[in-house]
Every structure is written in C-alpha cells, then in structure tokens.
Amino acid sequence: MTLTMKSHRNPDAFPTVQLFLLAIVRLAEPVALTSIFPYAWALVKRFKVGNEDDAAFYAGLLISSFSLAEALMGMYWGGLSDRIGRKPVLLLGCVGTMFSMVVVGFAENIWVALLGRAFGGLLNGNIGVIQTMVGELVTKPEHERIRANRAVPFVWSVGTIIGPMIGGLFADPTDSYPGLFPKGSIFERFPYLLPNLICAGLLLVSIVLGYFLLEESHPDMQPRVLLPDDTFLSENTPLIETSDAMKRPAVDLRDENYGTMRSRDIPAGGAWATKDTAAEKQPVVSIFCKRIMAVILSLSIFTYHSMTFDHLLPIFFEDDRTLTLTLLGRGSPFYSPGGLGLSLQAVGVVMAVQGVIALFMQAVVFPVMAERLGIYRLFVYLMLLHPVVYLLVPALLYVPEGMLYPAIYFCLAVRNFFSILLYPLLLILIKEATPSSAVLGRVNGLAASAGAACRMAAPPVAGYLYAVGRRMDCTALAWYGSAIVAVIGAVQCFSVKRERVDKGKRAVVDAEE
C-alpha cells in the first residue's frame, strides 16, 4: 500500500477558507487598475503631454497599457497554469503588479509610467487563472452556480472600493495633508508615489498569504492517500498522484497531449480533432466553438463599455464646470460643456461609495434576482437595458448643485445594478459552455485575453471622444459612444444559447432557466 499526503479539506464542503485566500490574492488586478483612475488625468497634465484637451486621450493610453500587455499574455498564462499549476502563475502576477505600481509612483514622464503599467500587465494573468481555480475548488453544482461565481466579482467590487479611495485620497499628499507631508519631502517630487506604495504594500500581504496558505487547485496535482499496491507506476509518474490515479495509468506532465481531453470525456455532439501518438489516437477539443465564442463576445462587449464608464467618470467629475444656470435653457442633448468640477479628493470618496454600492448589489441584490429570474433570463434583461446607464451621466450637468450628490449616487446605483449583476452571470455562462475541466484554463485564458483587449481599447477611444466633445462643447459625445456599444451588446446577447444537458433523456433548453 502506497501512502501519500492529502489535503484535509472536505470535498463536499464549501471551500470558504481557500476562496477567502483566493479573494485576497484577487485584489491585485482591481486595485492596480482602479487606483490610478482618480488621478490619471491630473498625472498626464503634470507630464505636460499634448494640450489640456488631449489629456483624456493620453490618460486612456496610460490606463490601457496594463490591459494591452495583459491581453497579449492572457492565453499564455492560462496554458502555463495548465502545465505547472495555478498557484505559481497567480503569485507571479501579483509580484509583477506590485513592481509596476512602484515604477508608476516614481515615474517622472509618461514613458516610464507606460513602461511600468505594461510590465505589470505582461506578468498578470490572474483573472483567467483565478476563475479556473474557483471552478476547480467548487465542484458541487449547488455551490458553483451562485455562491462561487459571486466570489470573483465580489472581490472585484472590494478592489474598486480600495483602489479609487487610495488613489483619490492619497494623491498629491503635500497639497492635501501638508501637516503630515511637508514641502520638500519625496512626495512633493513624486506626488503620486504614496497611493502606489500603499497599494504595493497590500499586494505584498496578499503574496505572503497566498504563498504560505493557498492550496494548489489543479486537478492533476492533487494529492491522494492510500493508493493500492497495484496502482500503475512509471518513471514519468508525478510525485503527487493524479486525482484518478487508481483508475488509469499515471499522467506524464511532459507529454505533448497533457491537458487535452481523453475519449471518455467527449460530450455527445462535440466537435473534435484527432491527434496520433505512439500509443493511441487522442481526441483534442477545440475551444473555439460557437457557443463559447458567443459568450466571450458578450463578455468582451460588456467589458468594453464598462471600462469606458470607469475611465470617463473621474475625468467628467474633475473637468471644470462651465455650464451655468443661465445656459440651462438650451436643453439640447448635444450641448454639454465641461464636467462637474469636483476635487480629486471628492472624486476618490465618490468612487469609494460606488464600490460600497457595488458590494450591496453583489451580496444582496444578485442572489435574489438570479433566483427569481434565472441566470439566462436575467442576463438578457441586463444586456437589453444597459444602454440607459450611459444616457444618465451627462444629464448630471443639468442637476442643480444642491441635488448634485444625490443624483450622482442615483446614477451609480443604476450603473452598478446592471454591471455588477451582469459580470457573474457571464462567468457562469462561460463555465457552462466549457465542455470539460481539462480545457477550462485555456477557455478562461481566452476570455481573460479578450476582456483585457477590450479594456485596452476602451480608455483611449473614450478619451479621444471626450477630447473631441470637449472642443465642441459636447462632452456627452463619449457617453453616447458607449451607449451605442451597449446597444450592440443588447442585440448580440441573443446569440448566446444555453445548452441543457439531459439526465437520461432530459431535454436541452436554450433560452430559459
């Protein structure tokens, strides 16, 4: 009898501790992406790149450089995690993000800042790897459909609280807190260093906790216990037995077919390509099937217009308020000069409150709505109504100053109702569209790359439209552009079909829960 180590985690219990640790590590990307939002526009103006009207465009380039690099490497990190495990890829992403934030904090020109952001994106494949780990940690259907798939968006919401709050409250501390950070200190020379150092410290904590406490979730790297003496062993057998080592020969992690699906994994009606080896013909699944691509396309469209909102919101809030009560009579939707004229610190607070609203939507509203309407029906409704969000924001220009903050929070509540509820639904649909866990890492890597590509394109395009609109007294132009993309997503969502797997002869239903 062979004895190996085994995790003490009960496979039937909800993996609360491991998901909590995963959540801490997951904070890396939202903190890195959103902490720069409140001050990106001010940072670009400090670098004196172009004229002031073009600052929104260059701020978009600065923000998108992280996502561009992430998109280029997303599938690579997903595939690498299939070969060497999820944990090392995850921790490397956190280290790269931490380093990039320090570089941005010390940047004295836009090129150094761009390089730092791009380096962090190159090493960050966390979003796809983490979603894969969630799918591997949670195996019971009653857990994975709602509770587990809320975990990643919930943590994203936490990151959208922490990131903008740190970026807004601690940017330029010698001006905001002169008693604590006097003139002549390092923070006067590098006014945006402090928020980056704080975020880097939080990432360091997540790296330490993840390294020592987070378990590897890869199914072929799970330890087993009390293996029988006749279990097949070879020189290629891994030190830790695979999850089904008692049923078939050991897995060779160096085999060129490792990570592909075996014949017993072929679903009815699946599309396959065959691959000859010395021992057998091994079918290999293509992840570029119609069903998977339709969901990823919906995710990409949503990611694009959602990212334009996150990029435009602080710029619109901080831009000078030039619309006066005497001009309200024009009433034209195409006359919307400037922004709301809020301070950098006020924007940080507003965006932190937005994060709190997002948490409420994720923790309270989402499970109720998903239970009552069902996953697919709720997904369609949210996609259809999403364009409304981008028509509400420019109307804030016409709100009297005494009612401005209630109106802002109303807009943020509407926006978060749509976006926070929609994201976990897309994750569930991607998981359901994946034919086997053997290719889950690659599917999530593809989704992460597609999402990162859209996050890369969104800020500079939205920034360019804002710059054009600013020159023609129509800053709403950028918001209308996002609304058009959301309309495209509303039409495309009907191409997403849900396959219902029969149990015996259970029918497959596409469009209802």
ZAMARTI-101886 format. One record per residue (C-alpha): x, y, z negated. Coordinates in Angstrom, 3 decimals, decimal comma. Layout:
BEGIN
X;Y;Z
...
This chain:
BEGIN
0,000;0,000;0,000
1,371;3,376;1,035
0,812;6,354;-1,239
0,860;9,943;-0,060
-0,051;13,273;-1,606
-3,585;14,546;-1,262
-5,349;17,816;-1,882
-7,717;17,746;-4,839
-10,292;19,848;-3,023
-13,676;18,154;-2,763
-14,537;17,998;0,955
-18,265;18,210;0,187
-17,969;21,361;-1,918
-17,970;24,849;-0,503
-14,240;25,864;-0,371
-14,701;29,079;-2,348
-11,099;29,423;-3,577
-9,491;28,777;-0,204
-11,883;31,110;1,593
-11,166;33,773;-1,022
-7,421;33,428;-0,407
-8,042;33,466;3,328
-10,089;36,611;2,868
-7,214;38,361;1,094
-4,871;37,499;3,946
-7,539;38,512;6,463
-7,409;42,079;5,166
-4,247;42,620;7,218
-5,876;43,459;10,531
-8,783;45,714;9,460
-6,503;47,666;7,121
-3,887;48,079;9,872
-6,451;49,065;12,492
-8,651;51,398;10,454
-6,241;53,147;8,083
-4,932;55,240;10,986
-8,389;56,270;12,222
-8,879;59,329;9,953
-5,508;60,896;10,762
-4,656;59,611;14,266
-5,960;62,788;15,885
-4,065;65,011;13,418
-0,918;62,883;13,821
-0,930;63,295;17,608
-1,424;67,051;17,287
1,576;67,113;14,905
3,653;65,318;17,548
2,636;68,091;20,000
1,822;65,691;22,824
-0,058;67,497;25,597
-2,553;70,215;24,692
-5,130;70,072;21,927
-7,923;68,950;24,248
-5,874;65,876;25,194
-5,194;64,853;21,589
-8,207;62,499;21,520
-6,829;60,592;24,525
-3,333;60,192;23,072
-4,782;59,223;19,694
-6,656;56,497;21,562
-3,407;55,263;23,096
-1,785;55,166;19,664
-4,647;53,151;18,202
-4,953;50,816;21,185
-1,252;49,904;21,358
-1,771;47,468;18,483
-4,676;45,767;20,250
-2,887;45,689;23,615
0,028;43,759;22,158
-2,367;41,560;20,203
-4,314;40,720;23,364
-1,139;39,663;25,182
-0,174;37,238;22,413
-3,560;36,079;21,081
-3,766;32,806;23,013
-0,101;32,050;22,345
-0,574;32,289;18,571
-3,754;30,214;18,791
-1,934;27,494;20,716
1,088;27,638;18,422
-1,180;27,198;15,393
-2,497;24,011;17,024
1,077;22,680;17,105
2,790;23,895;13,932
-0,168;24,676;11,689
-2,309;27,667;10,823
-0,557;28,909;7,703
2,878;29,868;9,131
1,279;31,730;12,055
-1,046;33,537;9,666
1,720;34,692;7,328
3,905;35,807;10,233
1,060;38,020;11,425
0,842;39,662;8,009
4,592;40,283;7,917
4,526;41,881;11,372
1,599;44,106;10,434
3,317;45,226;7,231
6,506;46,108;9,086
4,603;48,033;11,766
2,891;50,215;9,167
6,212;51,218;7,653
7,541;52,144;11,109
4,476;54,308;11,828
4,870;56,031;8,458
8,433;57,092;9,282
7,711;57,987;12,925
8,728;61,481;13,999
7,455;61,218;17,564
4,713;59,352;19,344
7,075;56,835;20,965
8,292;55,450;17,649
4,712;55,300;16,398
3,620;53,460;19,556
6,510;51,007;19,202
5,622;50,287;15,590
1,952;49,696;16,383
2,809;47,471;19,365
5,269;45,371;17,339
2,608;44,694;14,723
0,149;43,611;17,414
2,665;41,269;19,049
3,079;39,313;15,825
-0,587;39,402;14,839
-2,741;36,504;15,985
-4,625;36,395;12,728
-8,202;36,909;13,864
-8,336;33,756;16,007
-6,301;31,659;13,588
-8,413;32,697;10,602
-11,668;31,909;12,340
-10,209;28,493;13,220
-9,280;27,932;9,575
-12,805;28,834;8,478
-14,161;26,219;10,873
-11,724;23,604;9,525
-12,232;24,382;5,845
-16,013;24,293;6,085
-17,338;21,079;7,596
-20,855;20,800;6,184
-23,463;22,294;8,562
-25,468;23,901;5,780
-22,332;25,790;4,719
-20,836;26,811;8,043
-23,819;28,388;9,757
-24,403;31,221;7,326
-22,083;31,355;4,323
-18,757;30,586;6,001
-19,372;32,665;9,111
-20,232;35,640;6,919
-16,838;35,415;5,220
-14,683;36,875;8,001
-16,996;39,812;8,833
-17,446;40,459;5,110
-13,702;40,804;4,657
-13,539;42,995;7,757
-16,059;45,255;6,053
-13,883;45,370;2,937
-10,944;46,328;5,139
-12,987;49,095;6,744
-13,531;50,492;3,255
-9,925;50,221;2,092
-8,227;51,297;5,344
-10,006;54,582;6,131
-10,227;55,505;2,455
-6,460;55,160;2,054
-5,778;56,873;5,388
-8,100;59,773;4,690
-7,368;60,381;1,012
-3,581;59,962;1,042
-2,623;61,510;4,388
-0,527;64,686;4,030
-0,342;64,424;0,200
1,793;67,560;-0,214
-1,171;69,556;1,046
-3,914;67,568;-0,706
-2,136;66,858;-4,010
0,632;69,480;-4,377
0,982;68,783;-8,119
1,881;65,137;-7,531
3,745;65,555;-4,236
5,573;68,917;-4,255
7,006;70,635;-1,233
10,451;69,404;-0,267
9,705;65,723;-1,008
9,953;62,985;1,601
6,187;63,161;2,033
6,435;66,688;3,425
8,753;65,463;6,183
6,622;62,345;6,739
3,083;63,441;5,834
1,515;60,131;6,872
4,021;57,852;5,151
2,114;57,445;1,877
-1,029;55,750;3,276
1,139;53,394;5,300
3,227;52,457;2,258
0,095;51,775;0,218
-1,338;49,523;2,937
2,017;47,750;3,327
2,022;47,062;-0,423
-1,439;45,490;-0,197
-0,243;43,316;2,676
2,769;42,210;0,634
0,429;40,991;-2,103
-1,615;39,021;0,437
1,558;37,462;1,871
2,741;36,270;-1,544
-0,660;34,843;-2,489
-1,062;33,172;0,888
2,409;31,626;0,798
2,020;30,037;-2,622
-1,697;29,250;-2,845
-3,232;28,935;0,620
-3,520;25,358;1,925
-2,845;24,256;5,482
-6,188;23,508;7,190
-5,008;21,853;10,426
-6,894;18,505;10,605
-3,823;16,616;11,835
-1,706;17,937;8,962
-3,995;16,937;6,123
-2,540;14,552;3,520
-4,130;11,144;2,890
-4,000;8,802;-0,062
-3,788;5,020;-0,494
-3,182;4,091;3,128
-3,256;0,312;3,710
-0,017;-1,529;4,449
-1,109;-2,393;7,982
-1,537;1,263;8,993
0,327;1,785;12,255
3,669;3,496;11,689
6,312;4,569;14,170
9,363;6,767;14,374
7,045;9,519;15,558
4,685;9,293;12,569
4,426;12,648;10,760
5,444;12,768;7,099
1,838;13,639;6,258
-0,645;11,219;7,816
-3,371;12,475;10,092
-6,963;12,591;8,976
-7,857;9,424;10,898
-4,594;7,511;10,467
-6,460;4,457;9,182
-8,388;4,158;12,435
-5,821;4,670;15,191
-2,065;4,912;15,835
-0,194;7,857;14,366
-0,146;11,187;16,156
3,076;12,337;17,743
3,157;16,114;17,260
5,738;16,355;20,049
3,501;14,598;22,598
2,615;16,856;25,523
-1,027;15,797;25,099
-1,208;16,726;21,420
-4,207;18,960;20,782
-6,188;17,600;23,750
-9,329;15,533;23,306
-9,465;11,749;23,478
-12,050;9,753;25,412
-14,175;9,149;22,324
-14,511;12,935;21,903
-16,077;13,515;25,311
-19,539;15,041;24,922
-22,320;13,978;27,237
-22,281;16,115;30,345
-18,872;17,629;29,557
-16,534;18,804;32,324
-13,127;17,199;32,197
-9,823;16,899;33,988
-7,763;13,714;33,596
-4,083;13,544;32,837
-1,914;10,461;33,403
0,554;9,345;30,754
2,700;6,238;30,390
0,201;4,643;28,027
-3,258;5,816;29,133
-5,296;8,356;31,035
-6,203;11,092;28,587
-9,044;13,459;29,426
-8,312;17,119;28,765
-11,117;19,578;28,129
-11,250;22,941;29,848
-12,135;25,779;27,516
-13,153;27,969;30,466
-16,645;26,531;30,741
-19,700;28,672;31,491
-21,186;28,509;28,002
-18,005;29,517;26,177
-17,207;32,294;28,634
-20,713;33,781;28,328
-20,386;34,105;24,544
-16,856;35,504;24,791
-18,069;38,055;27,341
-20,795;39,173;24,923
-18,195;39,425;22,173
-15,931;41,469;24,453
-18,647;43,953;25,421
-19,685;44,360;21,794
-16,075;44,782;20,698
-15,503;47,481;23,317
-18,381;49,784;22,431
-17,997;49,115;18,715
-14,348;50,167;18,921
-15,269;53,353;20,777
-17,550;54,252;17,864
-14,772;53,679;15,310
-12,345;55,770;17,344
-14,682;58,643;18,190
-16,344;59,034;14,806
-13,440;60,643;12,863
-12,497;62,830;15,856
-16,076;64,060;16,189
-16,241;64,670;12,430
-12,943;66,607;12,301
-13,354;68,619;15,502
-14,165;72,305;14,962
-17,816;73,152;14,587
-18,658;75,707;17,279
-22,392;75,125;17,619
-24,227;77,833;15,649
-27,863;78,182;14,694
-28,265;80,886;17,347
-27,396;78,356;20,033
-29,743;75,613;18,858
-32,432;76,864;21,188
-30,661;75,447;24,210
-31,740;71,968;23,154
-30,089;70,282;26,146
-28,638;66,816;25,501
-25,741;67,839;27,726
-24,872;70,865;25,598
-22,915;69,592;22,614
-19,780;71,680;21,975
-17,182;70,591;19,407
-17,785;68,460;16,346
-18,902;68,721;12,737
-15,827;70,473;11,270
-15,273;68,140;8,284
-11,946;67,966;6,432
-9,616;64,971;6,650
-10,385;64,002;3,048
-14,154;64,291;3,637
-13,832;62,007;6,643
-11,967;59,456;4,525
-14,775;59,464;1,961
-17,499;59,195;4,624
-15,757;56,258;6,282
-15,303;54,548;2,921
-19,042;54,942;2,288
-19,597;53,443;5,718
-17,668;50,416;4,526
-19,909;50,114;1,465
-22,968;50,250;3,738
-21,389;47,522;5,871
-20,877;45,329;2,803
-24,520;45,713;1,851
-25,629;44,784;5,356
-23,353;41,761;5,375
-24,119;40,467;1,883
-27,837;41,260;1,600
-29,443;42,049;4,941
-27,717;39,499;7,197
-28,786;36,282;5,422
-32,388;37,470;5,182
-32,585;38,454;8,845
-30,785;35,319;10,044
-33,113;33,123;8,008
-36,289;34,803;9,221
-35,474;35,340;12,895
-32,908;32,636;13,591
-29,397;33,008;14,980
-30,149;33,328;18,682
-33,274;35,472;18,443
-31,569;37,925;16,084
-28,573;38,051;18,428
-30,790;39,055;21,373
-32,672;41,707;19,399
-29,472;43,330;18,161
-27,921;43,407;21,622
-31,056;44,962;23,123
-31,349;47,745;20,529
-27,658;48,557;20,152
-27,560;51,469;22,669
-29,692;53,542;20,268
-26,683;53,872;17,940
-24,670;55,943;20,427
-27,527;58,337;21,110
-27,989;59,241;17,438
-24,477;60,507;16,652
-24,263;63,549;18,995
-27,652;64,666;17,661
-25,905;65,387;14,327
-24,724;68,672;15,854
-28,276;69,964;15,653
-28,852;68,979;11,999
-28,848;71,909;9,509
-25,774;71,901;7,258
-27,862;71,253;4,134
-29,098;67,968;5,626
-25,870;67,005;7,368
-24,566;64,323;4,976
-27,911;62,503;4,603
-28,173;62,497;8,407
-24,613;61,158;8,719
-25,306;58,316;6,307
-28,569;57,505;8,092
-26,662;57,176;11,385
-24,029;54,998;9,716
-26,716;52,778;8,187
-28,332;52,241;11,598
-24,982;51,557;13,213
-23,895;49,063;10,566
-27,231;47,275;10,671
-26,570;46,451;14,309
-22,809;45,879;14,332
-22,336;44,085;11,017
-25,189;41,676;11,687
-24,109;41,019;15,271
-20,488;40,052;14,675
-21,078;36,892;12,557
-23,776;35,799;14,992
-21,223;35,886;17,803
-18,783;33,852;15,704
-21,449;31,228;15,088
-22,300;31,070;18,787
-18,613;30,651;19,713
-18,247;27,794;17,219
-21,375;26,098;18,581
-20,176;26,490;22,173
-16,832;24,795;21,440
-17,060;21,101;22,438
-14,553;19,799;19,877
-12,423;20,958;16,954
-9,419;19,734;18,960
-9,601;22,868;21,098
-11,085;25,222;18,521
-7,758;27,011;18,045
-7,479;27,755;21,747
-11,087;28,884;22,063
-10,714;31,247;19,125
-7,364;32,391;20,524
-9,046;33,193;23,841
-11,830;35,060;22,045
-9,254;36,958;19,977
-7,307;37,933;23,099
-10,440;39,082;24,902
-11,549;41,088;21,878
-8,105;42,606;21,463
-8,045;43,572;25,145
-11,331;45,432;24,704
-10,088;47,107;21,529
-7,055;48,155;23,553
-9,065;49,673;26,404
-11,781;51,331;24,329
-9,889;54,101;22,441
-8,060;55,723;25,391
-11,143;55,560;27,635
-13,395;57,001;24,920
-10,724;59,574;24,044
-10,431;60,628;27,673
-14,199;61,074;27,965
-14,200;63,086;24,752
-11,395;65,313;26,068
-13,280;65,874;29,340
-16,513;66,553;27,482
-14,770;68,941;25,087
-13,664;71,106;28,004
-17,200;71,261;29,386
-18,954;71,729;26,004
-20,366;68,212;26,074
-18,555;66,037;23,524
-21,615;63,769;23,676
-20,260;62,542;27,031
-18,090;59,966;25,265
-21,047;58,714;23,215
-23,201;58,405;26,330
-20,433;56,353;27,940
-20,519;53,927;25,017
-24,323;53,737;25,286
-24,017;52,680;28,935
-21,638;49,854;27,994
-24,068;48,760;25,253
-26,859;48,649;27,858
-24,682;46,352;29,985
-24,253;44,124;26,938
-28,032;44,085;26,414
-28,503;42,749;29,946
-25,611;40,262;29,743
-26,760;38,701;26,458
-29,422;36,686;28,303
-26,665;34,662;29,998
-25,757;33,206;26,580
-27,533;29,874;26,200
-27,721;27,720;23,091
-27,309;24,003;23,513
-29,234;21,951;21,018
-27,636;18,568;20,529
-30,065;15,663;20,328
-30,089;13,339;17,383
-31,199;10,175;19,069
-33,359;11,877;21,649
-33,669;15,378;20,162
-34,329;17,904;22,929
-31,876;20,606;23,792
-33,376;24,070;23,438
-31,561;27,101;24,780
-33,409;30,142;23,709
-34,910;29,637;20,289
-33,915;28,554;16,801
